[in-house]
Amino acid sequence: MARHRPQTPAGPAARIDIDAALRAAHAELERRKAYKHLVYLEGRIAEFPPVPDDPPYVEIFPDLSKS
C-alpha cells in the first residue's frame, strides 16, 4: 500500500510562498516569546517595593491583544 502524499504546488514560486509562511510563523513565535518575557519582567519589577521618594512603577506597555 502506497503512502498518501498530499499534492503540493511545484516550482520556485511555491517554494517562495512556503518560505514566506515559515518566516511569518517564526516572527510571530518570536513576538509572542518577547511579550511573555516582558510580562514576566514587569511582574518581577512589581514584586519589589519602590525606593523611597521615587515615583511608583508604571507599566510601560499596556496589555496587548493576544492573537
C-alpha positions in Angstrom: 0.0 0.0 0.0 1.4 3.4 -1.0 1.6 6.2 1.4 -0.6 9.2 0.8 1.4 12.3 -0.2 -0.6 15.5 -0.5 -0.3 17.4 -3.7 1.9 20.5 -3.3 2.4 23.1 -5.9 5.7 22.6 -7.7 8.1 25.2 -8.8 10.1 28.1 -7.4 7.0 30.3 -6.7 5.5 27.7 -4.4 8.8 27.4 -2.6 8.9 31.1 -2.0 5.4 31.1 -0.6 6.3 28.3 1.8 9.5 30.1 2.9 7.5 33.3 3.4 4.9 31.4 5.5 7.7 29.9 7.6 9.3 33.3 8.2 6.0 34.8 9.2 5.3 32.0 11.6 8.8 32.3 13.1 8.4 36.1 13.5 5.1 35.6 15.3 6.6 33.0 17.6 9.4 35.4 18.5 6.9 38.2 19.1 5.0 36.0 21.5 8.1 34.9 23.3 9.2 38.6 23.7 5.7 39.5 25.0 5.7 36.7 27.6 9.2 37.7 28.7 8.1 41.4 29.1 5.1 40.3 31.2 7.5 38.2 33.3 9.9 41.1 33.8 7.1 43.5 34.7 5.9 41.1 37.3 9.3 40.8 38.8 9.7 44.6 38.9 6.3 44.9 40.6 7.3 42.4 43.3 10.0 44.8 44.8 8.9 47.7 47.0 9.7 51.1 45.4 12.7 53.1 46.5 11.7 55.9 48.9 10.9 59.2 47.2 10.9 57.5 43.7 7.7 57.6 41.6 5.7 54.3 41.6 6.3 51.8 38.9 4.1 52.5 35.9 3.6 49.8 33.3 5.3 50.9 30.1 3.4 48.6 27.7 -0.4 48.2 28.3 -1.8 44.7 27.7 -1.6 44.0 24.1 -4.4 42.0 22.5 -3.4 38.3 22.3 -3.7 36.9 18.9 
